[in-house]
Amino acid sequence: MQEEEITKRLTRREKRLLRQGKPKENYQEKINFNLKHFHPLTENQKIAFSSFDNDKNLMLHGIAGTGKSFMAMYLSLKQILSNPECEYKKIVIVRSVVPTRDMGFLPGNNKEKTKVYEAPYYAICTELFGRGDAYEYLKSRNLIEFISTSFIRGITLNDCIVIVDEMQNATLHELDSVITRIGHNCKVIFCGDFRQTDFTREHEKNGLVDFMSIIRRLKSFTFIDFNEHDIVRSAMVKDYIIQKDKLRIVA
């Protein structure tokens, strides 16, 4: 992260100390909270950690409870916060708003309309930092930005880590729009499971499968399929998902 970017994010007190010649602090110390350390729990999680550390883009695909969104947030935050000279300036979370894809049907302004879709990231950041205001604090420092696919047209994303979450609820057109918005000096992580899609039309489901087929062919991506052996949420959830799959029941 460049020095001028850090300076922009300093509080008034911190700017005053900087003018007085006080030494610059480690970035995590400067924002007064530290990211907890987590280690991969399964072989597929180990592959995800290793691939990300080796500058690969990720496609994290698989069943619920395997920690896809949690890993994406943790790996991205760790990279940005652990190095004051990090080349990535922020994390951009992209999600489709379902089921209508038209945010005009929701009450409130655009900020209020997207807040419901940000709830999982509030929870993840609370766990990662051990404080309930972590997500809002990171947003206030321009380290996290949330964008709906409804508003991504015309945007070019540079110098950031892009997390495309719950991709099973994005159409092929939306996913195509997102990946073609990726500019210079970016990493991207796709998370989702086509089996959890809210789509009912066959062509929409096929669009997601087509998109994943394209990603599998890209050398810049590591594609990881998570299965029941990767479920880390709880023993009950793991048993439930295994039994549901055995019975071939689609929720």
N, C-alpha and C positions, 0 to 999 in steps of 0.2 A: 504494500500500500504506500503510495507516495506521501511525502511529508506534508504537502499542501492539503491532501485529502484528510489526513489525520487532524491537521490544524482546524479545518472547517468543522470537524465534529467535536471539538473541545468545548467544554462549558466555559462560562465567563471566568470562573475561578481558575480553571486550568490554563486559560489563555494568559491570565495575569501572572501565574506562576512561571509560564513559559517565557514571558517578557522579562521576568526577574532573573532569568538564567537558571531556573531549576532544571535538573536533568529530565529528559523525556522518559516516561514510564513505559513498561511493557503494555501493549494495547489492552490486554485483558485486565491488567491491574488498573489501567486508566478508566475503564468503564465499570470498575468496582464489582465485578463478579467473574467467576471462572467457570469455564466449561468442564463438566465432569468427564472423566475418562471412561470409555466403554470399549470392550473387546468383543470381537466376533465370537458367536456362540456355536455356529455350525460351519460346515465346510463351504457352503455356498456364500455365507456371510464373509468368510475369510477371502474368498475369491473377489467379492465386491470391494472389500477394504483394500486388498492388494492392487486390484485393477485401477481403482480411483487414485491411489498413491502413485501409480505409474502413468498418470495423466490420460487414462482412458475415459471415454464417455460410457455411461452405464444404461442398460435396459434391465430394470429389476422387475421381472414378471413372475407372478405366482399367486398362490392362494392367500387368504386373509390370515393375519396373525404372525406373519413371517418377518415383520419389522422393516418393510421396504421404505415407507415414508420416514420412519425414525432414522434408519441408516442414512438416507439421502440428506436429511437435515443435519445429522451429526457430522458426517464426513465433510459436508460443505462448510459448516460453521468452524469445524476444527481447522480446515485449511486457511480460512480467512482470518480467524482470530489468533492463531498460534504464531503467525508471522507478520510483524509490522510492515514488512516489505512485500506482502502478498500481491501478486499481479491482478487478482480478482478483487473488485471493489465492493461487491455486494452479492447477495443471493436473490434471485428472482423466482418466485413461486408462481407457476401458471396452472390454472384449473379451468375446466369448462363448467359453466353454471347449468345445472340440469333441474328439471327435465325440459324446460322450454327453450333454453339458449337465448331467451329474450329477457334481459334483466328488467325491462319495463314492466313486467308483471309483478315484480317484487316492490314492496313499499319502501319509501325513503330515497335518498340520493345514492349515487354510485358507490360511495364509500360504505354507506349503511347496508346496501344490497350485498356487497361482497363479504361483509363481516361474518356471516353465518358459515361461509366456506373456509374461513380462516381459523375456525375453532380448533381443528386438530393440531395446528401449528402452535397455538397458544399452549396446548397441553404438552406437546413435545418439548417446547422451549422451557416450560416450567420444570419438566423432569430433567432436562439437560443442565439447567443452571440452578435448580433448587429455589427458584423465586418466581412468583406468579406474574410479575411484570416484565419478565425477560423478553417476550415476543414484542410487546409494545416498545420497550426500550431500544431493542435492536432496530425496529422500524423507525423510531425517532432519530436514530443516528444514520439512517439511510444504508444500513447493512442488510436489511431485508425489505423486499418490495413484493407485493402481491398483485398479480394481474389476471383478469379474466380473459379467456380466449375471445370474448366478445369485443375486447378493446385492443387486441394485439396487432391488428392490421396497421400498416404504416410505421410500425416501430422497428428499430434495429437494436438488438441487444449486444452490447460490447462490454468486455472487461468484467464478466460476471459468471457466476455458476447458476445455471437455469435448472430448476426442478419442475418437471411436468408431472403432476401427481394425479391419481385417479384417472389415468388416461383411457380407461375402458369406457368412460362416459364422454369422450370426445369423438367427434366424427373424423373420418379420414381427412376431410377438408380442414377441420380445425387443427389436427396434428400436422398436416402439411403446412398450414399457415405458421404454426409455431416453429417448426424446425427450419423453415426458410427465413425466419426472423433472426436466427443466430448469426451474429457478426464476428468480429475479430476477438481473439483472446477470450474464448468462452469454453466452459465445460457444460455438458447437459446430462441430466439424469431423468429417464422416464420411469415411472412407477405405475403399476396397475395389474389387473387380472381380467382377461376378457370374459371369464366365467362370472364375474360380478357385475357385468354391464347392466345398465338400466334400459338399454335398447331392446326393442321388441321386433323391429324390422330386420329381416335377414340381411339386406344389403348394407345396413349400418354395422352389423356385427362383422360381416365379411370385410368391411373397410378397415377395421382395426387389425384383423388378421393380415390383411395385405400390407398395412404399415409395418407391422412387426417383421414380416418377411423381408421388407426392404432393409430394416435396421440390421437384421441378421447378416446381411451381405456387406455391411460397412465395416471396414477394418479398424476404424477409429472407435468402435463400440465393443464392449464386452456384454454379451447377452447372457443373463442368468435366469434360469427357470427354478423358482423356489417350489418345494413340494411339502408334504406333510412332515417330513423329517426336519424341516426348517422352522416349524411353528414354535414361537417362543412366548406367546401371549400368556397361556396358562394350560395346565394339563387337561382341564375340562374342555376348553376351546379346541385343543388339539384332537381330543377324542371325538368331539362333536363333528368337526370338519372331516375327519377320516371316515366316520360312519355315514355322513351325508354323501360323500363321494362314492363309497361302496354301494350305496342304495341308488346312486345316480339321480339324486334329487337336486333340482335347480331352484334356489330361492328367488 
